[in-house]
Amino acid sequence: MTQRPVTAAVLIIGNEILSGRTQDANLAHLAKTLNHWGLRLREARIVADVEAEIVAAVNALRSGYDYLFTTGGIGPTHDDITAASIATAFGLPLIEHPEALALLEAYYPPGELNAARRRMARVPQGAGLIDNPISKAPGFAIGNVLVLAGVPAIMRAQLDNARSLVTGGAPMLSHTVSVLVGEGRIADLFEALQAAHPGVEMGSYPFWRQNRLGTALVLRGDDDGALQRAAAALDRALGAAGIAVDQGERGA
C-alpha cells in the first residue's frame, strides 16, 4: 500500500516582501529541506503584516496540510505581529514565555533588555520554543504550526533545530534530463510517458542557453525503482524520436 504523502505549506509574512524592498531568501531553502525530511511542500503564500490576513492564512493552511511553516514577523518592532496573530488564530492568549525571557536576559547586557526586545519572548500559551543559537530570540511551535524568523541565517538555524518536531515520509527523489528542443517538440512524447508511469510526477521547464531554446524534463517520485524505470523509458522515447540529450545537463 502506498503511504500517504506528508504535506506542508509555507507562509511568508511581511510587508517588505510584498513591496519588493526585501527579496525572500527562505522559500527555496525550506522547500529543499522539507523535501529531504520527506515532506511535500504543496503551497506557499505571502501575506502582509495585517492580523486578519495572517489569521485567515494560518487557519486555512494549518487545516489543509500536515505542517505549516511561517517566516517573519517575530522581531521586536510594532509591525512584528506574527506571534499575536497566531495566538488569535488558535484562540489562545499571548503570554511572555519564562524560558524565552531567561534566554534574552542572558543574551543582552544588563539594562539592554528593553520593552521592545521583551516582545520577542511572547508566544501563544502552550507553545514550545524552537532554539535560536544566533541571537537567542526563539521561534516556537504550536499544534502543527512552526514559527520561524525572517532573517535567513536565523531561520535556517531554527529550522535545523525544529527537525525533531516533524515526522516526514519518504524523501522525494528526482531525475532531470535536458534536451535542446522546445516543449512543443516533446509534448506528445512526454504526455504518453506520464500516462505510462502515473506514479512518477513529470514536469517540463523551458530554458534559453547558448542562444538555443531547450527543455528540462524533470521526473520526481519517492519510489526509486519506479523513477528509474520511467527515466529509462524517457531515454528510449527520446532516442526513438531522434532527440539528443544534453549530457552536460543531466542527473538527479
N, C-alpha and C positions, 0 to 999 in steps of 0.2 A: 504494500500500500504506500502510495506517495505521501510523504509528510507535508502537512500544510505549511506554506512559507510563513516565516515570521516577518511581519511588516513593520515599517517605521515611516514617520514623517518628520520633516524639519520645519520649524517656524523661526524665521529670521525677523527680529524685532528692531526697528529703528528708523526714525525719520531720515537719518544721514544716508542710509542705503537707498531709500526711495528718491531722495533729492539728487543722487549721483555724487554727492560730496565724498562719500566713502564707498569704495568698491568692496563687495563682500569677498572675503578670502576663506570663508569657513565651509561653504557648502560642498566643494569638491573634496575636501579632507574628510568631512563627515560621510559623504557617500562612499568613499573608498574604505574608510574604517568600518562602517556598518556592514558593508559587503563582506569584509574579512571576518566579521563577527557572525556572519550568517543571517543578517537582517536585510530584507529587500526594501530599499528606500522607494516608496511609491509616490510621495508628494512632497513638494517644498513650497512654502508660501512666504511672502514678505508682508509685514503689516507695520503701520505707523505706530508711534508712541501714543496711542489712544486706547484708554482702558476698555471701552466697549468692543473695539475691534480685536484686541488681544484676547479678551474673554471669549468672544464668539469663535475665534480661530482655535483657541486651545480646546474648547469643548467639542468642536467638530472633529478635530484631528485626534484627540485622545480617545474618542469613542469609535473612530473609524480605523485605527491602526493599533498594533500591539504596543508600540512605543512612540512617544513624541519627544523630540529633542528641540529645545529652544536655545537661541543665542541672542545675547544683547539685553540691555536694559536692567542690569543688576549692579550698576555702579552707585556713586554717592550723590548724584545731582538730582534736581527736581524732576527731570524728564525720565529718570530711571524708574519705571513703574511696573516692571515685569513681575516682581515678587508680589506686589499688592494685587495686580491683575489676576495672577494665577490663584492667589488666595480667594479672590472673588469667584473665579471660575469653579472652584471646588466648594464654595460656600463655607470657607474656614476663616477664622480670624488670622490676622497677620501679627506675628509675635517677634520679639527680639530673642533669638536663639542663644542660650547662655554659652554654649560651646563656641559658636561663631564669634560672639563678643569677646571671649577669652583669647581666641586666636588673634583678633585685631588688637586687643590690648597688649599682647606680647609682641606684636609686629611693629606698632608705632611707638616712637619715643614718648616718654611721659609728657602729657599735656597736648599731644598732637592728635589724639583720637577725638575729634570734634563731632558735633551732632550729625554733620553730613556723612562722615565716614561710618558712624554707627548705623546709618541706614543699611549698610551692606551686611549687617548681622540679622536683618529681618527676613523671615521666611514664613510660609503658611504653617499653622500649628500642625505638628505631626510629621513635618518634612525631615528627611535625613540629609546630612551635609555631604557634599562632594568636595574633596580636598583640592586646594589650590596651592601648590608648592611655590608659586612665583610671588604673588602678592598677598597671600593668605585669605583674602576675602573669598569665602567658599561659594560654590554652586550648591544646588540642592535637588533632591528628588522627592516627588510626592505622587503616589499612585504609579501610573505608567509614564509620567512626565519627568524628564530630566532637564534641568535648567542650567545653562552654561553661559559663561561670559561671552562678550562680543569680540574682545581683543584676541586675535588669532593665537598668539603664544599661550595665553591663559586658557582659552577654550580647548586647545589641544591637550594641555596638561590635565585639565579637569576631565576631558573625555577619556583619557587613559585611566584615570582613577575611578571612572564610572563603569569600567568593564565588568566588575563583579555584580553589578546591578542588572545586567542584561543577559537573558538567555536566548541565544540565537539558534538557528537551524544550520543546514549545510551551506557553506560558503558558495557563492556564485562563481563559476568558472567561465572563462571567455576564450575565444579563438578568433583572431582577426586575419582576414585576407584582403589585400588591396589590389585593385585592377585599374589599369589606365584607360578605362572607358566610362562613359556616363551611365547613370542609373537606368536610363531608358533602354540601353543595350542588354542589361541583365535582369530587368524587372520580371519578365515571364519565367526565366530560369530560376530566379530566387523565390518567386511565389510558389513554384512547383516544389522546390526543395523544402520550404516551410510546411507545405501540406503533407509531405512525406515524413517529416520529423516534427510532429506537433509538440513534443516535449522539450524542444530547444527554441529559445527566443532568438529571432533573427531580425537584424536591422541593417539598413544600408545608409551610408553617410557620405555625400559628395565632398570632394576637396579639389583644390587647384594647386598643382605642384609642377615645377619645371615647365611652366607655360602649357600644361596639359590638364584637362579635366580627368578626374579619377573618382573611384568609389571605394570606400572601405566597407567590407562586408563583415559584420560582427555577429558571431554566434555565442549565445550565453545559455548556461544551464548548470544545475547542481549535480548532474549525473555525468561523470567523466566519460563513461563508456558511450552514452548517447551522444555526447558532444563530439567525441572522436569519430563516431560513425557519420554524423552529419558533416563534419569537416572533410572526411574522405569523400563523401558524396558530392560536396561542393567542388572539390578538386576535379573529380571526374566530369561533372557537368560543365565546368569552365573549359576543361580540355576538349570535350566534345564540341563545344561551341567555338573553339579556336580563340579563346580569350586567355591571354598570358597573365600570370600572377606576377605582381611586382615583388620580387624576392626580398628587396630591401625593406618592405613594409608588411612583414608577415610575422605572426606569432600570437602568443596567448595574451 
